[in-house]
Amino acid sequence: MRGLALALLMGLAGATLPAPAPARAPAPAPGPAAPVDAFPDVARAYWVEVNGSPLWAGGRDLRLPMASLAKLMTALLLAEEATLDDELVVSAAAARATGSRIGLRAGERMRASDLFDAMLVRSANDACRALADWHGGDLPRFVARMNARAAELGLRDTSFANACGHDAPGQASTVGDLAVLARAAMAEPRIAATVAKSRVEFRSPGGRDFKMDTTNALLQQFEGALGIKTGYTPGAGRCLVALARRGEDEVLVVMLHAPDRWWDTVALMELAFDHARRARARAPTP
């Protein structure tokens, strides 16, 4: 597959990502319970669903760090439980957050809805922590709610130690669990609308202007792309959950520790859409 540098170059140039070189798709999985590991080199663990059924997967039993894919659970809790029209006061801990950030200041007032957008579109850790402290009262209580919600969703191999995806003992999941979490998140209209945004601009109640572009290079570059979340930490490597729809078909890809996540995801999605088209052509007409 082509390298990440080329993918980013194409994105910066505003060009449309081309389809990967023609390739022969492997034989489909024998059933939804047994996806085939047809592409073992694309990531330490990966998962490909076509129309809700697993088609290809590798490393599916590995519990791995998930980086900012953890923010999908944070977003799910907020979408289900919080009033995002409210304002909040940025905590000191949020202002000290490391990694990707938008420069929040301790004590300033912000709209929860704006920070929700910044958390998902720009993967801002300071926005994520501010929301977790606000809704949970403090981080430990919010993380406890994340783990409880994971249990409710049946994510048996998922556990959270923080809200935003920092590497930490106990912060791990599997690609199959993350596929379930992604589907639950995309069922929330507020999340689905946010992860589809390529750019976010807002002004804080105090008059500060914020402008940010998405971290998701597939949006507006890959036909049918809908979102949903990127991630990177030294322990997790490059991670991605991507969803695309073309006509009647949907393809969901989860990648953990993927050296070339953009072009390999493009290739997997093209092959998966091709599989769906061929399966429909073979189906008997009613």
Stockholm file with secondary structure:
# STOCKHOLM 1.0

chainA/1-286         MRGLALALLMGLAGATLPAPAPARAPAPAPGPAAPVDAFPDVARAYWVEVNGSPLWAGGRDLRLPMASLAKLMTALLLAEEATLDDELVVSAAAARATGSRIGLRAGERMRASDLFDAMLVRSANDACRALADWHGGDLPRFVARMNARAAELGLRDTSFANACGHDAPGQASTVGDLAVLARAAMAEPRIAATVAKSRVEFRSPGGRDFKMDTTNALLQQFEGALGIKTGYTPGAGRCLVALARRGEDEVLVVMLHAPDRWWDTVALMELAFDHARRARARAPTP
#=GR chainA/1-286 SS CCCHHHHHHHHHHTCCCCCCCCCCCCCCCSSTTSCBCCCTTSCSEEEEEETTEEEEEESTTCCBCCGGGGHHHHHHHHHHHCCTTSEEECCHHHHTCCSSCCCCCTTCEEEHHHHHHHHHHSCCHHHHHHHHHHHHSSHHHHHHHHHHHHHHTTCTTCBCSSSSCCCCTTCBBCHHHHHHHHHHHHTSHHHHHHHTCSEEEEECTTSCEEEEECSCTTTTTSTTEEEEEEEEETTTEEEEEEEEEETTEEEEEEEESCTTHHHHHHHHHHHHHHHHHHHHHHSCCC
#=GC SS_cons         CCCHHHHHHHHHHTCCCCCCCCCCCCCCCSSTTSCBCCCTTSCSEEEEEETTEEEEEESTTCCBCCGGGGHHHHHHHHHHHCCTTSEEECCHHHHTCCSSCCCCCTTCEEEHHHHHHHHHHSCCHHHHHHHHHHHHSSHHHHHHHHHHHHHHTTCTTCBCSSSSCCCCTTCBBCHHHHHHHHHHHHTSHHHHHHHTCSEEEEECTTSCEEEEECSCTTTTTSTTEEEEEEEEETTTEEEEEEEEEETTEEEEEEEESCTTHHHHHHHHHHHHHHHHHHHHHHSCCC
//
